[in-house]
Amino acid sequence: IITATDIMKYLGGGRVFADMEQGKADEILMIPVREIMTAADIKTVTSSTSVADAAKLMLEYGVGVFPVLDGDELSGIVTEFDLVKALAE
């Protein structure tokens, strides 16, 4: 999983904007995802996990997205936005 937080941690916060102003945007965009992605101990849910349980797990683990697995197969992702949308509907 790669998140905006992963990107900002890797790039050192505001440094990325200074680099972009200096014309280094192409170099920044070529950084391999494997260098910044979250890879260890990834938390997942299943397609039968309730919205309430997914929200509780996001709070418990301090994450904003879960891969959705059915068995060993990735069937989608659920994000904080998805949960807000479900509550609003």
N, C-alpha and C positions, 0 to 999 in steps of 0.2 A: 504494500500500500504506500502511496506517496500522497502527502498532504501539503497544504500551503505552509503549515508549521515546519514540516521537514525541509522544505525549500528555504525558508527563512533561516532556520538553524544552520543549514549548510552554507548559505551565502553570507551569514553574519549580519542579518538584519538590514540596516540602512546601507551597508556597503554595496549591495546589488544596484541600488539606484545611482550611486556615484559612478559605478562601473558602466552602467548603461549610458549615463551622460557622457562618458569618455569614449563611447562607441564600441564597447565590449559586449554588446547585447548578443551578437552572433556566437561569441565564445561561450557566454553563459548558457545559451540555449542548447549547446552541444554537450553539456555535462551529462554523462550516462545516468539514467534513472537509478541504476543499482547503487550509485554512490550516495544517494540521499534517501532512498526508500526505507520505510519501516519494514523490517524483515523478521525480527525475533518475536516470538510469542504473540502472534497475531490472533486477536479474539474474533470469533465468528458467531453468526446466528444461523438458524435454518428458516426456510420459508414459512414454517408454522409458528415461529416465535411471535408472540403478541407485540403490538405497538408499545404497550406499557412496559413489557419486559425489556424490549430493545432500548427504550428510553432509560430505564433503570441501569441497564448494563453500560450505556454510554456514560452516565454519571459516575458509576462505580469505577470504570476503567479510564475515565478522562479522555475519551475518544469521541469523534464526531461522525464516524463511518464504520460500518461492519460489512465485510464480505458475507454474502448469503450463500450457504452451502446446502446442497441436497445430496447427502452421502459424501462422496469425494469430489463432486462436481460443483463448480461455481455457477450459480444460477442468477446472480445479480449482486447489487450492493444496496444498502439502506443507509441514508444520511440523516443528519439533523434536520435538514430541509424537508425530507420525506416525512419525518415525524410531525413537524409543524404543519405541513400540508394536510396530513391525516386528521389532526386536531381541528383544523379550520374548516374542513368539509362537513 
